[in-house]
Amino acid sequence: MVGLGLAAASHVHGYQGCPGCELIAVCDLDEQRARRFAAQHSVPLVYTSFREMLANDDILAVGITTPTFLHAPMALQALEAGKHVHCEKPFCVSVPEGLEVCEAARRSGATLAVGETYVFLSSHMKARELIEAGEIGRPVQIRERHGGWIERKQPRIDTGPADRTWRVNPVQSGGGEHPWIFDHAVHFFAAAEDLMLGQPIVEVYAVGGGRPGRTRAGATHDPYTSAEAGIPIITWKHRDESCHGVWMRAERLNGIYDYMRGFSTTILGESGVVEVLGEGGGNLFWDGRPQHLILHRDGKETCCFRFEEGGDAVWDSEISYYSQAHIRQVRHFVDCILRNEKPRYGGEDGVRAVQATLAAIRSAREQRPIRVD
Ligand SMILES: NC(=O)c1ccc[n+]([C@@H]2O[C@H](COP(=O)([O-])OP(=O)(O)OC[C@H]3O[C@@H](n4cnc5c(N)ncnc54)[C@H](O)[C@@H]3O)[C@@H](O)[C@H]2O)c1
């Protein structure tokens, strides 16, 4: 594992205890951090140089959880050193560098998976299963809502180093003047394509120029202390242009607060609707009871689902995001290597999400719809 901050604190639980997998080395520029992490998780080898770690032939696969600008260069180096790669989102900061990594994976024949928690969230996975089973008919519209999150008073994992200013550095975070959107919109587009059964997004329109309202302090582990002006709403069309989506943002970092809390997704089909509680979520009710997923169908009784996973490690949320989605995506990566199967979310998927995100940023700047290709 390389980059031992917030994401790594969840990934480690995925690698450890995963049949067929042994976590033998960790790497971080901060040696003290690396040594502490290794001691805490009983990892035998500690590196401060990624290059040196890659030279170890006992290492067959690498998990990359470094700041975003390092993802594609490190993934490329690891593939060239003959390793399988799991790389956190956003997969790359530009489309060409992402495609270069995909090409390297094709050449080496290694497994290349991109960490996309929104695809591996229990509630989203159940939604996908129901949609695939035809429960709501053809999915035609997706609505994603990004509301305020509440952190746990005591996070159950290490929420990362004190200095995380790379997240607001326009180059290191990716996305230029929109680092938050760049970091997050890849999730929203990934979820939309997944829940639209793989239909790519072809056009996006972002409402830009919004003036932030009263800024509230950000999440404790986030450096986004000032509201990022603009992009409160994004709309898009899928390849079948009768299918479209919208994402709406109202949470403390944007200066507006949605008391509905957390992330939620609604997928409308031709004969039904799925409502999903997502990351950091609360407040999805049916008949006065809190639910995690609600399935409405024409002429049939409404069904409700709950996923009892012990809550999240970082957010005050029953939906287990850091605890389960991160772990599940890493275990899926290991399974894909062992079974020689294609990952559910791979390099090309990661590039498409970045491409749609860059189109959204350009759309906000130019105030017109932008074709993703
Ligand atoms: N899917 C999710 O929900 C999710 C959540 C958190 C982070 N992420 C992604 O994971 C990535 C990491 O984010 P984070 O919040 O964990 O970051 P972080 O700042 O908490 O940790 C990054 C770590 O990388 C180390 N590092 C930096 N440069 C390095 C180098 N050259 N070699 C080795 N180590 C190096 C830093 O010292 C630090 O310990 C980001 O791209 C982020 O978008 C995804």
The ligand as a Gaussian input file, in Angstrom:
#p B3LYP/6-31G(d) Opt

LIG

0 1
 N      -13.575000       7.001000      -2.218000
 C      -13.471000       7.746000      -1.150000
 O      -14.392000       7.896000      -0.452000
 C      -12.185000       8.391000      -0.795000
 C      -12.013000       8.840000       0.504000
 C      -10.813000       9.449000       0.844000
 C       -9.842000       9.623000      -0.117000
 N      -10.056000       9.181000      -1.398000
 C       -9.034000       9.393000      -2.432000
 O       -7.818000       8.800000      -1.979000
 C       -6.713000       9.610000      -2.303000
 C       -5.959000       9.935000      -1.011000
 O       -6.765000      10.766000      -0.209000
 P       -6.606000      10.804000       1.370000
 O       -7.700000      11.643000       1.869000
 O       -6.437000       9.427000       1.914000
 O       -5.217000      11.606000       1.468000
 P       -4.381000      11.961000       2.783000
 O       -3.871000      13.333000       2.601000
 O       -5.158000      11.610000       3.999000
 O       -3.154000      10.927000       2.694000
 C       -2.241000      10.900000       1.649000
 C       -0.963000      10.211000       2.108000
 O       -0.101000      10.056000       0.981000
 C        1.237000      10.315000       1.411000
 N        2.057000      10.666000       0.235000
 C        2.082000      11.822000      -0.461000
 N        2.977000      11.765000      -1.472000
 C        3.528000      10.530000      -1.419000
 C        4.522000       9.860000      -2.177000
 N        5.128000      10.444000      -3.226000
 N        4.885000       8.606000      -1.814000
 C        4.306000       8.001000      -0.745000
 N        3.359000       8.587000       0.019000
 C        2.971000       9.829000      -0.310000
 C        1.069000      11.453000       2.414000
 O        2.212000      11.557000       3.261000
 C       -0.186000      11.011000       3.164000
 O        0.099000      10.191000       4.266000
 C       -7.292000      10.871000      -2.980000
 O       -7.123000      10.783000      -4.358000
 C       -8.755000      10.870000      -2.598000
 O       -9.585000      11.425000      -3.593000
 C      -11.195000       8.562000      -1.727000

